[in-house]
Amino acid sequence: MQNLGEQIAQRRKYFRISQADLAEMAGVSLRTVSAIENGSANPSISILSKILEILGFVITLQERVKYD
């Protein structure tokens, strides 16, 4: 299973978008995009939403099932 950063990087590369271009399109810094992709960032939902929208992803919430 890929983590979020890996999925973003893979999708960005699929569309042949550079990190710099994605950052500009989303209105965030290049450093932010790079940090998200390498897993060292903890972006806000707002920033993440901007990036994911450009890449054609949506954010969904799902209740975690807890087994006792």
Predicted model as a PDB file, atoms N, CA, C, CB and O in Angstrom, pLDDT in the B-factor column:
MODEL        1                                                                  
ATOM      1  N   MET A   1       0.840  -1.182   0.000  1.00 58.00           N  
ATOM      2  CA  MET A   1       0.000   0.000   0.000  1.00 58.00           C  
ATOM      3  C   MET A   1       0.887   1.247   0.000  1.00 58.00           C  
ATOM      4  CB  MET A   1      -0.957  -0.003   1.221  1.00 58.00           C  
ATOM      5  O   MET A   1       1.790   1.370   0.827  1.00 58.00           O  
ATOM      6  N   GLN A   2       0.631   2.152  -0.912  1.00 71.00           N  
ATOM      7  CA  GLN A   2       1.410   3.384  -1.002  1.00 71.00           C  
ATOM      8  C   GLN A   2       0.913   4.401   0.020  1.00 71.00           C  
ATOM      9  CB  GLN A   2       1.334   3.971  -2.425  1.00 71.00           C  
ATOM     10  O   GLN A   2      -0.270   4.443   0.356  1.00 71.00           O  
ATOM     11  N   ASN A   3       1.831   5.208   0.498  1.00 91.00           N  
ATOM     12  CA  ASN A   3       1.392   6.300   1.362  1.00 91.00           C  
ATOM     13  C   ASN A   3       0.914   7.459   0.492  1.00 91.00           C  
ATOM     14  CB  ASN A   3       2.537   6.757   2.315  1.00 91.00           C  
ATOM     15  O   ASN A   3       1.062   7.435  -0.730  1.00 91.00           O  
ATOM     16  N   LEU A   4       0.352   8.452   1.125  1.00 92.00           N  
ATOM     17  CA  LEU A   4      -0.230   9.585   0.406  1.00 92.00           C  
ATOM     18  C   LEU A   4       0.795  10.312  -0.462  1.00 92.00           C  
ATOM     19  CB  LEU A   4      -0.847  10.560   1.389  1.00 92.00           C  
ATOM     20  O   LEU A   4       0.516  10.637  -1.616  1.00 92.00           O  
ATOM     21  N   GLY A   5       1.969  10.565   0.087  1.00 95.00           N  
ATOM     22  CA  GLY A   5       3.002  11.262  -0.668  1.00 95.00           C  
ATOM     23  C   GLY A   5       3.409  10.521  -1.928  1.00 95.00           C  
ATOM     24  O   GLY A   5       3.614  11.131  -2.977  1.00 95.00           O  
ATOM     25  N   GLU A   6       3.525   9.209  -1.824  1.00 95.00           N  
ATOM     26  CA  GLU A   6       3.885   8.390  -2.989  1.00 95.00           C  
ATOM     27  C   GLU A   6       2.787   8.454  -4.043  1.00 95.00           C  
ATOM     28  CB  GLU A   6       4.136   6.923  -2.570  1.00 95.00           C  
ATOM     29  O   GLU A   6       3.069   8.523  -5.239  1.00 95.00           O  
ATOM     30  N   GLN A   7       1.539   8.431  -3.597  1.00 96.00           N  
ATOM     31  CA  GLN A   7       0.415   8.505  -4.539  1.00 96.00           C  
ATOM     32  C   GLN A   7       0.389   9.854  -5.254  1.00 96.00           C  
ATOM     33  CB  GLN A   7      -0.918   8.272  -3.805  1.00 96.00           C  
ATOM     34  O   GLN A   7       0.139   9.922  -6.457  1.00 96.00           O  
ATOM     35  N   ILE A   8       0.646  10.911  -4.513  1.00 97.00           N  
ATOM     36  CA  ILE A   8       0.684  12.251  -5.124  1.00 97.00           C  
ATOM     37  C   ILE A   8       1.810  12.331  -6.146  1.00 97.00           C  
ATOM     38  CB  ILE A   8       0.866  13.349  -4.041  1.00 97.00           C  
ATOM     39  O   ILE A   8       1.602  12.816  -7.258  1.00 97.00           O  
ATOM     40  N   ALA A   9       2.990  11.864  -5.788  1.00 97.00           N  
ATOM     41  CA  ALA A   9       4.132  11.903  -6.710  1.00 97.00           C  
ATOM     42  C   ALA A   9       3.862  11.085  -7.967  1.00 97.00           C  
ATOM     43  CB  ALA A   9       5.394  11.386  -6.016  1.00 97.00           C  
ATOM     44  O   ALA A   9       4.169  11.523  -9.076  1.00 97.00           O  
ATOM     45  N   GLN A  10       3.293   9.905  -7.795  1.00 97.00           N  
ATOM     46  CA  GLN A  10       3.009   9.048  -8.937  1.00 97.00           C  
ATOM     47  C   GLN A  10       1.993   9.697  -9.875  1.00 97.00           C  
ATOM     48  CB  GLN A  10       2.498   7.690  -8.465  1.00 97.00           C  
ATOM     49  O   GLN A  10       2.159   9.667 -11.094  1.00 97.00           O  
ATOM     50  N   ARG A  11       0.960  10.271  -9.313  1.00 97.00           N  
ATOM     51  CA  ARG A  11      -0.080  10.913 -10.125  1.00 97.00           C  
ATOM     52  C   ARG A  11       0.477  12.155 -10.831  1.00 97.00           C  
ATOM     53  CB  ARG A  11      -1.297  11.296  -9.243  1.00 97.00           C  
ATOM     54  O   ARG A  11       0.171  12.411 -11.996  1.00 97.00           O  
ATOM     55  N   ARG A  12       1.295  12.917 -10.107  1.00 97.00           N  
ATOM     56  CA  ARG A  12       1.910  14.110 -10.699  1.00 97.00           C  
ATOM     57  C   ARG A  12       2.772  13.718 -11.892  1.00 97.00           C  
ATOM     58  CB  ARG A  12       2.757  14.870  -9.649  1.00 97.00           C  
ATOM     59  O   ARG A  12       2.725  14.367 -12.937  1.00 97.00           O  
ATOM     60  N   LYS A  13       3.544  12.677 -11.738  1.00 98.00           N  
ATOM     61  CA  LYS A  13       4.409  12.210 -12.826  1.00 98.00           C  
ATOM     62  C   LYS A  13       3.585  11.677 -13.990  1.00 98.00           C  
ATOM     63  CB  LYS A  13       5.367  11.123 -12.321  1.00 98.00           C  
ATOM     64  O   LYS A  13       3.954  11.861 -15.149  1.00 98.00           O  
ATOM     65  N   TYR A  14       2.464  11.014 -13.686  1.00 97.00           N  
ATOM     66  CA  TYR A  14       1.572  10.512 -14.733  1.00 97.00           C  
ATOM     67  C   TYR A  14       1.098  11.656 -15.629  1.00 97.00           C  
ATOM     68  CB  TYR A  14       0.360   9.784 -14.111  1.00 97.00           C  
ATOM     69  O   TYR A  14       1.041  11.518 -16.851  1.00 97.00           O  
ATOM     70  N   PHE A  15       0.763  12.780 -15.010  1.00 97.00           N  
ATOM     71  CA  PHE A  15       0.313  13.950 -15.761  1.00 97.00           C  
ATOM     72  C   PHE A  15       1.468  14.797 -16.286  1.00 97.00           C  
ATOM     73  CB  PHE A  15      -0.581  14.800 -14.894  1.00 97.00           C  
ATOM     74  O   PHE A  15       1.248  15.818 -16.937  1.00 97.00           O  
ATOM     75  N   ARG A  16       2.684  14.377 -16.006  1.00 97.00           N  
ATOM     76  CA  ARG A  16       3.890  15.080 -16.445  1.00 97.00           C  
ATOM     77  C   ARG A  16       3.919  16.522 -15.946  1.00 97.00           C  
ATOM     78  CB  ARG A  16       3.986  15.057 -17.964  1.00 97.00           C  
ATOM     79  O   ARG A  16       4.191  17.462 -16.693  1.00 97.00           O  
ATOM     80  N   ILE A  17       3.626  16.655 -14.653  1.00 97.00           N  
ATOM     81  CA  ILE A  17       3.658  17.957 -13.999  1.00 97.00           C  
ATOM     82  C   ILE A  17       4.867  17.968 -13.066  1.00 97.00           C  
ATOM     83  CB  ILE A  17       2.321  18.247 -13.216  1.00 97.00           C  
ATOM     84  O   ILE A  17       5.052  17.034 -12.286  1.00 97.00           O  
ATOM     85  N   SER A  18       5.675  18.993 -13.136  1.00 98.00           N  
ATOM     86  CA  SER A  18       6.814  19.094 -12.224  1.00 98.00           C  
ATOM     87  C   SER A  18       6.311  19.495 -10.842  1.00 98.00           C  
ATOM     88  CB  SER A  18       7.866  20.119 -12.749  1.00 98.00           C  
ATOM     89  O   SER A  18       5.193  19.992 -10.700  1.00 98.00           O  
ATOM     90  N   GLN A  19       7.135  19.279  -9.833  1.00 98.00           N  
ATOM     91  CA  GLN A  19       6.781  19.720  -8.490  1.00 98.00           C  
ATOM     92  C   GLN A  19       6.577  21.232  -8.470  1.00 98.00           C  
ATOM     93  CB  GLN A  19       7.870  19.309  -7.479  1.00 98.00           C  
ATOM     94  O   GLN A  19       5.653  21.730  -7.827  1.00 98.00           O  
ATOM     95  N   ALA A  20       7.427  21.945  -9.163  1.00 98.00           N  
ATOM     96  CA  ALA A  20       7.318  23.403  -9.202  1.00 98.00           C  
ATOM     97  C   ALA A  20       6.001  23.843  -9.839  1.00 98.00           C  
ATOM     98  CB  ALA A  20       8.500  24.004  -9.971  1.00 98.00           C  
ATOM     99  O   ALA A  20       5.351  24.769  -9.352  1.00 98.00           O  
ATOM    100  N   ASP A  21       5.611  23.185 -10.918  1.00 98.00           N  
ATOM    101  CA  ASP A  21       4.354  23.540 -11.578  1.00 98.00           C  
ATOM    102  C   ASP A  21       3.158  23.214 -10.683  1.00 98.00           C  
ATOM    103  CB  ASP A  21       4.227  22.802 -12.923  1.00 98.00           C  
ATOM    104  O   ASP A  21       2.216  24.001 -10.592  1.00 98.00           O  
ATOM    105  N   LEU A  22       3.196  22.063 -10.028  1.00 98.00           N  
ATOM    106  CA  LEU A  22       2.111  21.691  -9.121  1.00 98.00           C  
ATOM    107  C   LEU A  22       2.009  22.700  -7.985  1.00 98.00           C  
ATOM    108  CB  LEU A  22       2.330  20.270  -8.559  1.00 98.00           C  
ATOM    109  O   LEU A  22       0.912  23.115  -7.611  1.00 98.00           O  
ATOM    110  N   ALA A  23       3.140  23.087  -7.447  1.00 98.00           N  
ATOM    111  CA  ALA A  23       3.151  24.069  -6.364  1.00 98.00           C  
ATOM    112  C   ALA A  23       2.520  25.384  -6.825  1.00 98.00           C  
ATOM    113  CB  ALA A  23       4.593  24.310  -5.869  1.00 98.00           C  
ATOM    114  O   ALA A  23       1.709  25.972  -6.110  1.00 98.00           O  
ATOM    115  N   GLU A  24       2.893  25.837  -8.007  1.00 98.00           N  
ATOM    116  CA  GLU A  24       2.345  27.086  -8.529  1.00 98.00           C  
ATOM    117  C   GLU A  24       0.842  26.973  -8.768  1.00 98.00           C  
ATOM    118  CB  GLU A  24       3.055  27.477  -9.828  1.00 98.00           C  
ATOM    119  O   GLU A  24       0.087  27.881  -8.423  1.00 98.00           O  
ATOM    120  N   MET A  25       0.414  25.875  -9.349  1.00 97.00           N  
ATOM    121  CA  MET A  25      -1.005  25.667  -9.630  1.00 97.00           C  
ATOM    122  C   MET A  25      -1.836  25.612  -8.343  1.00 97.00           C  
ATOM    123  CB  MET A  25      -1.198  24.378 -10.430  1.00 97.00           C  
ATOM    124  O   MET A  25      -2.974  26.081  -8.313  1.00 97.00           O  
ATOM    125  N   ALA A  26      -1.265  25.043  -7.290  1.00 97.00           N  
ATOM    126  CA  ALA A  26      -1.981  24.900  -6.023  1.00 97.00           C  
ATOM    127  C   ALA A  26      -1.829  26.119  -5.119  1.00 97.00           C  
ATOM    128  CB  ALA A  26      -1.495  23.671  -5.296  1.00 97.00           C  
ATOM    129  O   ALA A  26      -2.539  26.244  -4.121  1.00 97.00           O  
ATOM    130  N   GLY A  27      -0.917  27.005  -5.459  1.00 97.00           N  
ATOM    131  CA  GLY A  27      -0.691  28.191  -4.633  1.00 97.00           C  
ATOM    132  C   GLY A  27       0.047  27.884  -3.344  1.00 97.00           C  
ATOM    133  O   GLY A  27      -0.179  28.516  -2.312  1.00 97.00           O  
ATOM    134  N   VAL A  28       0.939  26.894  -3.424  1.00 97.00           N  
ATOM    135  CA  VAL A  28       1.761  26.525  -2.268  1.00 97.00           C  
ATOM    136  C   VAL A  28       3.227  26.575  -2.688  1.00 97.00           C  
ATOM    137  CB  VAL A  28       1.378  25.099  -1.725  1.00 97.00           C  
ATOM    138  O   VAL A  28       3.536  26.759  -3.866  1.00 97.00           O  
ATOM    139  N   SER A  29       4.120  26.414  -1.729  1.00 97.00           N  
ATOM    140  CA  SER A  29       5.542  26.465  -2.064  1.00 97.00           C  
ATOM    141  C   SER A  29       6.033  25.126  -2.620  1.00 97.00           C  
ATOM    142  CB  SER A  29       6.363  26.853  -0.830  1.00 97.00           C  
ATOM    143  O   SER A  29       5.455  24.070  -2.363  1.00 97.00           O  
ATOM    144  N   LEU A  30       7.102  25.209  -3.378  1.00 97.00           N  
ATOM    145  CA  LEU A  30       7.760  24.004  -3.881  1.00 97.00           C  
ATOM    146  C   LEU A  30       8.210  23.139  -2.716  1.00 97.00           C  
ATOM    147  CB  LEU A  30       8.962  24.367  -4.781  1.00 97.00           C  
ATOM    148  O   LEU A  30       8.105  21.913  -2.771  1.00 97.00           O  
ATOM    149  N   ARG A  31       8.705  23.764  -1.672  1.00 97.00           N  
ATOM    150  CA  ARG A  31       9.141  23.031  -0.484  1.00 97.00           C  
ATOM    151  C   ARG A  31       7.993  22.213   0.114  1.00 97.00           C  
ATOM    152  CB  ARG A  31       9.699  24.003   0.566  1.00 97.00           C  
ATOM    153  O   ARG A  31       8.203  21.091   0.575  1.00 97.00           O  
ATOM    154  N   THR A  32       6.789  22.771   0.104  1.00 97.00           N  
ATOM    155  CA  THR A  32       5.620  22.063   0.636  1.00 97.00           C  
ATOM    156  C   THR A  32       5.316  20.820  -0.180  1.00 97.00           C  
ATOM    157  CB  THR A  32       4.398  22.983   0.657  1.00 97.00           C  
ATOM    158  O   THR A  32       5.113  19.742   0.379  1.00 97.00           O  
ATOM    159  N   VAL A  33       5.282  20.961  -1.500  1.00 98.00           N  
ATOM    160  CA  VAL A  33       5.006  19.816  -2.370  1.00 98.00           C  
ATOM    161  C   VAL A  33       6.072  18.743  -2.172  1.00 98.00           C  
ATOM    162  CB  VAL A  33       4.949  20.255  -3.856  1.00 98.00           C  
ATOM    163  O   VAL A  33       5.744  17.565  -2.032  1.00 98.00           O  
ATOM    164  N   SER A  34       7.318  19.131  -2.159  1.00 97.00           N  
ATOM    165  CA  SER A  34       8.415  18.191  -1.971  1.00 97.00           C  
ATOM    166  C   SER A  34       8.293  17.461  -0.632  1.00 97.00           C  
ATOM    167  CB  SER A  34       9.757  18.921  -2.054  1.00 97.00           C  
ATOM    168  O   SER A  34       8.462  16.243  -0.567  1.00 97.00           O  
ATOM    169  N   ALA A  35       8.002  18.203   0.424  1.00 97.00           N  
ATOM    170  CA  ALA A  35       7.891  17.601   1.755  1.00 97.00           C  
ATOM    171  C   ALA A  35       6.706  16.635   1.846  1.00 97.00           C  
ATOM    172  CB  ALA A  35       7.751  18.694   2.815  1.00 97.00           C  
ATOM    173  O   ALA A  35       6.801  15.592   2.493  1.00 97.00           O  
ATOM    174  N   ILE A  36       5.601  16.983   1.201  1.00 97.00           N  
ATOM    175  CA  ILE A  36       4.448  16.076   1.194  1.00 97.00           C  
ATOM    176  C   ILE A  36       4.805  14.788   0.476  1.00 97.00           C  
ATOM    177  CB  ILE A  36       3.226  16.741   0.524  1.00 97.00           C  
ATOM    178  O   ILE A  36       4.511  13.696   0.964  1.00 97.00           O  
ATOM    179  N   GLU A  37       5.435  14.912  -0.678  1.00 97.00           N  
ATOM    180  CA  GLU A  37       5.785  13.727  -1.462  1.00 97.00           C  
ATOM    181  C   GLU A  37       6.787  12.835  -0.742  1.00 97.00           C  
ATOM    182  CB  GLU A  37       6.347  14.142  -2.808  1.00 97.00           C  
ATOM    183  O   GLU A  37       6.723  11.613  -0.878  1.00 97.00           O  
ATOM    184  N   ASN A  38       7.705  13.411   0.014  1.00 95.00           N  
ATOM    185  CA  ASN A  38       8.692  12.554   0.691  1.00 95.00           C  
ATOM    186  C   ASN A  38       8.255  12.162   2.096  1.00 95.00           C  
ATOM    187  CB  ASN A  38      10.036  13.260   0.760  1.00 95.00           C  
ATOM    188  O   ASN A  38       9.001  11.499   2.816  1.00 95.00           O  
ATOM    189  N   GLY A  39       7.052  12.568   2.489  1.00 93.00           N  
ATOM    190  CA  GLY A  39       6.482  12.114   3.756  1.00 93.00           C  
ATOM    191  C   GLY A  39       6.943  12.862   4.983  1.00 93.00           C  
ATOM    192  O   GLY A  39       6.713  12.408   6.104  1.00 93.00           O  
ATOM    193  N   SER A  40       7.589  14.003   4.798  1.00 94.00           N  
ATOM    194  CA  SER A  40       8.089  14.742   5.961  1.00 94.00           C  
ATOM    195  C   SER A  40       7.212  15.931   6.338  1.00 94.00           C  
ATOM    196  CB  SER A  40       9.491  15.224   5.693  1.00 94.00           C  
ATOM    197  O   SER A  40       7.562  16.692   7.241  1.00 94.00           O  
ATOM    198  N   ALA A  41       6.078  16.102   5.660  1.00 92.00           N  
ATOM    199  CA  ALA A  41       5.187  17.227   5.940  1.00 92.00           C  
ATOM    200  C   ALA A  41       3.912  16.749   6.614  1.00 92.00           C  
ATOM    201  CB  ALA A  41       4.850  17.981   4.651  1.00 92.00           C  
ATOM    202  O   ALA A  41       3.528  15.584   6.509  1.00 92.00           O  
ATOM    203  N   ASN A  42       3.281  17.658   7.294  1.00 91.00           N  
ATOM    204  CA  ASN A  42       1.973  17.414   7.895  1.00 91.00           C  
ATOM    205  C   ASN A  42       1.059  18.546   7.415  1.00 91.00           C  
ATOM    206  CB  ASN A  42       2.052  17.349   9.489  1.00 91.00           C  
ATOM    207  O   ASN A  42       0.758  19.469   8.171  1.00 91.00           O  
ATOM    208  N   PRO A  43       0.616  18.467   6.141  1.00 93.00           N  
ATOM    209  CA  PRO A  43      -0.128  19.585   5.559  1.00 93.00           C  
ATOM    210  C   PRO A  43      -1.530  19.710   6.132  1.00 93.00           C  
ATOM    211  CB  PRO A  43      -0.208  19.427   4.060  1.00 93.00           C  
ATOM    212  O   PRO A  43      -2.121  18.736   6.599  1.00 93.00           O  
ATOM    213  N   SER A  44      -2.046  20.922   6.086  1.00 94.00           N  
ATOM    214  CA  SER A  44      -3.434  21.140   6.492  1.00 94.00           C  
ATOM    215  C   SER A  44      -4.353  20.517   5.434  1.00 94.00           C  
ATOM    216  CB  SER A  44      -3.738  22.674   6.674  1.00 94.00           C  
ATOM    217  O   SER A  44      -3.942  20.257   4.303  1.00 94.00           O  
ATOM    218  N   ILE A  45      -5.574  20.293   5.826  1.00 94.00           N  
ATOM    219  CA  ILE A  45      -6.562  19.765   4.878  1.00 94.00           C  
ATOM    220  C   ILE A  45      -6.738  20.737   3.715  1.00 94.00           C  
ATOM    221  CB  ILE A  45      -7.922  19.512   5.583  1.00 94.00           C  
ATOM    222  O   ILE A  45      -6.925  20.311   2.575  1.00 94.00           O  
ATOM    223  N   SER A  46      -6.682  22.016   3.989  1.00 95.00           N  
ATOM    224  CA  SER A  46      -6.835  23.033   2.948  1.00 95.00           C  
ATOM    225  C   SER A  46      -5.752  22.910   1.881  1.00 95.00           C  
ATOM    226  CB  SER A  46      -6.801  24.430   3.563  1.00 95.00           C  
ATOM    227  O   SER A  46      -6.053  22.901   0.688  1.00 95.00           O  
ATOM    228  N   ILE A  47      -4.505  22.817   2.302  1.00 96.00           N  
ATOM    229  CA  ILE A  47      -3.391  22.684   1.351  1.00 96.00           C  
ATOM    230  C   ILE A  47      -3.485  21.367   0.603  1.00 96.00           C  
ATOM    231  CB  ILE A  47      -2.035  22.782   2.077  1.00 96.00           C  
ATOM    232  O   ILE A  47      -3.319  21.321  -0.616  1.00 96.00           O  
ATOM    233  N   LEU A  48      -3.750  20.307   1.333  1.00 95.00           N  
ATOM    234  CA  LEU A  48      -3.860  18.989   0.714  1.00 95.00           C  
ATOM    235  C   LEU A  48      -4.988  18.973  -0.311  1.00 95.00           C  
ATOM    236  CB  LEU A  48      -4.094  17.908   1.782  1.00 95.00           C  
ATOM    237  O   LEU A  48      -4.842  18.402  -1.391  1.00 95.00           O  
ATOM    238  N   SER A  49      -6.096  19.589   0.023  1.00 95.00           N  
ATOM    239  CA  SER A  49      -7.243  19.636  -0.881  1.00 95.00           C  
ATOM    240  C   SER A  49      -6.895  20.338  -2.184  1.00 95.00           C  
ATOM    241  CB  SER A  49      -8.418  20.336  -0.211  1.00 95.00           C  
ATOM    242  O   SER A  49      -7.300  19.880  -3.253  1.00 95.00           O  
ATOM    243  N   LYS A  50      -6.158  21.434  -2.119  1.00 96.00           N  
ATOM    244  CA  LYS A  50      -5.753  22.165  -3.324  1.00 96.00           C  
ATOM    245  C   LYS A  50      -4.907  21.281  -4.238  1.00 96.00           C  
ATOM    246  CB  LYS A  50      -4.969  23.437  -2.944  1.00 96.00           C  
ATOM    247  O   LYS A  50      -5.118  21.249  -5.450  1.00 96.00           O  
ATOM    248  N   ILE A  51      -3.961  20.572  -3.656  1.00 97.00           N  
ATOM    249  CA  ILE A  51      -3.067  19.712  -4.432  1.00 97.00           C  
ATOM    250  C   ILE A  51      -3.832  18.536  -5.024  1.00 97.00           C  
ATOM    251  CB  ILE A  51      -1.910  19.205  -3.557  1.00 97.00           C  
ATOM    252  O   ILE A  51      -3.676  18.215  -6.202  1.00 97.00           O  
ATOM    253  N   LEU A  52      -4.659  17.897  -4.203  1.00 97.00           N  
ATOM    254  CA  LEU A  52      -5.390  16.722  -4.668  1.00 97.00           C  
ATOM    255  C   LEU A  52      -6.408  17.057  -5.748  1.00 97.00           C  
ATOM    256  CB  LEU A  52      -6.086  16.058  -3.507  1.00 97.00           C  
ATOM    257  O   LEU A  52      -6.637  16.255  -6.653  1.00 97.00           O  
ATOM    258  N   GLU A  53      -7.021  18.230  -5.663  1.00 96.00           N  
ATOM    259  CA  GLU A  53      -7.990  18.633  -6.677  1.00 96.00           C  
ATOM    260  C   GLU A  53      -7.326  18.745  -8.046  1.00 96.00           C  
ATOM    261  CB  GLU A  53      -8.643  19.966  -6.293  1.00 96.00           C  
ATOM    262  O   GLU A  53      -7.891  18.313  -9.052  1.00 96.00           O  
ATOM    263  N   ILE A  54      -6.154  19.313  -8.083  1.00 97.00           N  
ATOM    264  CA  ILE A  54      -5.417  19.453  -9.345  1.00 97.00           C  
ATOM    265  C   ILE A  54      -5.107  18.086  -9.947  1.00 97.00           C  
ATOM    266  CB  ILE A  54      -4.112  20.242  -9.126  1.00 97.00           C  
ATOM    267  O   ILE A  54      -5.133  17.912 -11.165  1.00 97.00           O  
ATOM    268  N   LEU A  55      -4.814  17.125  -9.083  1.00 97.00           N  
ATOM    269  CA  LEU A  55      -4.435  15.789  -9.549  1.00 97.00           C  
ATOM    270  C   LEU A  55      -5.629  14.864  -9.767  1.00 97.00           C  
ATOM    271  CB  LEU A  55      -3.492  15.158  -8.562  1.00 97.00           C  
ATOM    272  O   LEU A  55      -5.459  13.709 -10.160  1.00 97.00           O  
ATOM    273  N   GLY A  56      -6.835  15.367  -9.513  1.00 96.00           N  
ATOM    274  CA  GLY A  56      -8.032  14.566  -9.762  1.00 96.00           C  
ATOM    275  C   GLY A  56      -8.388  13.612  -8.636  1.00 96.00           C  
ATOM    276  O   GLY A  56      -9.119  12.644  -8.852  1.00 96.00           O  
ATOM    277  N   PHE A  57      -7.882  13.872  -7.441  1.00 95.00           N  
ATOM    278  CA  PHE A  57      -8.223  13.062  -6.277  1.00 95.00           C  
ATOM    279  C   PHE A  57      -9.280  13.784  -5.452  1.00 95.00           C  
ATOM    280  CB  PHE A  57      -6.968  12.764  -5.420  1.00 95.00           C  
ATOM    281  O   PHE A  57      -9.445  14.998  -5.569  1.00 95.00           O  
ATOM    282  N   VAL A  58      -9.993  13.033  -4.619  1.00 91.00           N  
ATOM    283  CA  VAL A  58     -10.925  13.615  -3.658  1.00 91.00           C  
ATOM    284  C   VAL A  58     -10.589  13.074  -2.276  1.00 91.00           C  
ATOM    285  CB  VAL A  58     -12.408  13.300  -4.039  1.00 91.00           C  
ATOM    286  O   VAL A  58     -10.055  11.974  -2.135  1.00 91.00           O  
ATOM    287  N   ILE A  59     -10.911  13.866  -1.263  1.00 88.00           N  
ATOM    288  CA  ILE A  59     -10.714  13.441   0.115  1.00 88.00           C  
ATOM    289  C   ILE A  59     -12.031  12.891   0.633  1.00 88.00           C  
ATOM    290  CB  ILE A  59     -10.204  14.614   1.007  1.00 88.00           C  
ATOM    291  O   ILE A  59     -13.070  13.540   0.515  1.00 88.00           O  
ATOM    292  N   THR A  60     -11.991  11.706   1.200  1.00 89.00           N  
ATOM    293  CA  THR A  60     -13.180  11.140   1.809  1.00 89.00           C  
ATOM    294  C   THR A  60     -12.853  10.732   3.242  1.00 89.00           C  
ATOM    295  CB  THR A  60     -13.703   9.929   0.989  1.00 89.00           C  
ATOM    296  O   THR A  60     -11.716  10.397   3.575  1.00 89.00           O  
ATOM    297  N   LEU A  61     -13.870  10.773   4.063  1.00 86.00           N  
ATOM    298  CA  LEU A  61     -13.720  10.342   5.446  1.00 86.00           C  
ATOM    299  C   LEU A  61     -14.457   9.031   5.622  1.00 86.00           C  
ATOM    300  CB  LEU A  61     -14.249  11.417   6.436  1.00 86.00           C  
ATOM    301  O   LEU A  61     -15.561   8.841   5.110  1.00 86.00           O  
ATOM    302  N   GLN A  62     -13.831   8.138   6.351  1.00 85.00           N  
ATOM    303  CA  GLN A  62     -14.446   6.847   6.610  1.00 85.00           C  
ATOM    304  C   GLN A  62     -14.236   6.506   8.070  1.00 85.00           C  
ATOM    305  CB  GLN A  62     -13.861   5.744   5.688  1.00 85.00           C  
ATOM    306  O   GLN A  62     -13.133   6.628   8.601  1.00 85.00           O  
ATOM    307  N   GLU A  63     -15.301   6.082   8.703  1.00 87.00           N  
ATOM    308  CA  GLU A  63     -15.198   5.709  10.104  1.00 87.00           C  
ATOM    309  C   GLU A  63     -14.364   4.435  10.228  1.00 87.00           C  
ATOM    310  CB  GLU A  63     -16.603   5.513  10.729  1.00 87.00           C  
ATOM    311  O   GLU A  63     -14.589   3.449   9.526  1.00 87.00           O  
ATOM    312  N   ARG A  64     -13.414   4.487  11.126  1.00 83.00           N  
ATOM    313  CA  ARG A  64     -12.574   3.336  11.370  1.00 83.00           C  
ATOM    314  C   ARG A  64     -13.346   2.349  12.241  1.00 83.00           C  
ATOM    315  CB  ARG A  64     -11.236   3.751  12.039  1.00 83.00           C  
ATOM    316  O   ARG A  64     -13.938   2.729  13.251  1.00 83.00           O  
ATOM    317  N   VAL A  65     -13.334   1.105  11.845  1.00 84.00           N  
ATOM    318  CA  VAL A  65     -14.014   0.074  12.639  1.00 84.00           C  
ATOM    319  C   VAL A  65     -13.038  -0.440  13.667  1.00 84.00           C  
ATOM    320  CB  VAL A  65     -14.549  -1.092  11.744  1.00 84.00           C  
ATOM    321  O   VAL A  65     -11.924  -0.854  13.347  1.00 84.00           O  
ATOM    322  N   LYS A  66     -13.477  -0.406  14.903  1.00 82.00           N  
ATOM    323  CA  LYS A  66     -12.627  -0.866  15.997  1.00 82.00           C  
ATOM    324  C   LYS A  66     -13.131  -2.211  16.493  1.00 82.00           C  
ATOM    325  CB  LYS A  66     -12.597   0.166  17.152  1.00 82.00           C  
ATOM    326  O   LYS A  66     -14.301  -2.371  16.839  1.00 82.00           O  
ATOM    327  N   TYR A  67     -12.235  -3.153  16.516  1.00 78.00           N  
ATOM    328  CA  TYR A  67     -12.583  -4.491  16.996  1.00 78.00           C  
ATOM    329  C   TYR A  67     -12.034  -4.656  18.408  1.00 78.00           C  
ATOM    330  CB  TYR A  67     -12.024  -5.601  16.044  1.00 78.00           C  
ATOM    331  O   TYR A  67     -10.852  -4.412  18.653  1.00 78.00           O  
ATOM    332  N   ASP A  68     -12.880  -5.064  19.320  1.00 68.00           N  
ATOM    333  CA  ASP A  68     -12.432  -5.301  20.700  1.00 68.00           C  
ATOM    334  C   ASP A  68     -12.040  -6.726  20.918  1.00 68.00           C  
ATOM    335  CB  ASP A  68     -13.507  -4.923  21.684  1.00 68.00           C  
ATOM    336  O   ASP A  68     -11.640  -7.094  22.023  1.00 68.00           O  
TER     337      ASP A  68                                                      
ENDMDL                                                                          
END                                                                             
